[in-house]
Amino acid sequence: MRHRFGILAAALWWGSLTGLGFLVVPMLFMHLGTPATAGAMAAKLFTAQTWLSIGCAMFLLLICNQKELVAPDPRARTAIKFVVTGFFLVVLVEFGLSPRIVNARVDGGSLKLWHGLGSAMYLGQWICSGYALWSLCADPSASKKQAAPVAQSDR
């Protein structure tokens, strides 16, 4: 049961990043009057996405933390690496890059550079959350099937 909640959280994280980054924000820039208006709305949506991502990542870390188990699930151990990396990228974009993008827009700085870095880190978050989802959904018996021929060949 615990594992299924982890899959739900990873799916919510990956799905929300997918919907916002690849559908909603491009539509804002197509349909709102000016890029400045679309950018301001996108910034608010990305901030909401940040808090959703932080919540999902923290929940996944709680779900995947299996210190009390004798033999932890290898899917959870794999997922934790990507959850932590994705969490780091979420925090870095929101609290490190977003203020620089706003300042570059106001001061006439290198908006293209900061926006490009932010987009690359958003893509990194998307990959990390997707891989965490993929690893949590992996068939646990597949790793046992791969291990079985090795054990038989030792005979």
Residue pairs with C-beta under 8 A, 6 or more apart in sequence:
2 63
3 63
3 73
3 75
3 76
3 136
5 59
5 63
6 59
6 60
6 63
6 64
6 76
6 79
6 136
7 133
7 136
7 137
9 56
9 59
9 60
9 63
10 56
10 60
10 79
10 83
10 129
10 132
10 133
10 136
11 133
12 52
12 56
13 52
13 53
13 56
13 57
13 60
13 86
13 129
13 132
13 133
14 126
14 129
14 130
14 132
14 133
16 49
16 52
16 53
17 49
17 53
17 122
17 125
17 126
17 129
18 126
20 45
20 46
20 49
21 122
21 126
24 45
25 38
25 42
25 45
25 46
28 38
28 41
28 42
28 45
29 35
29 38
29 42
32 38
32 41
39 105
43 98
43 101
43 102
46 93
46 94
46 98
47 94
47 98
50 90
50 93
50 94
53 86
53 87
53 90
53 125
53 129
54 87
54 90
54 91
56 129
57 83
57 84
57 86
57 87
57 90
58 87
60 79
60 80
60 83
60 132
61 80
61 83
61 84
61 87
63 76
64 76
64 77
64 79
64 80
64 83
65 80
66 72
66 73
66 76
73 140
74 140
74 143
75 135
75 136
75 138
75 140
76 136
78 135
79 131
79 132
79 135
79 136
82 128
82 129
82 131
82 132
82 135
83 128
83 129
83 132
85 124
85 128
86 124
86 125
86 128
86 129
86 132
89 121
89 122
89 124
89 125
89 128
90 125
92 121
93 118
93 121
93 122
93 125
97 114
97 117
97 118
97 121
98 118
100 109
100 114
101 111
101 114
101 115
101 118
103 109
104 110
104 111
104 113
104 114
105 111
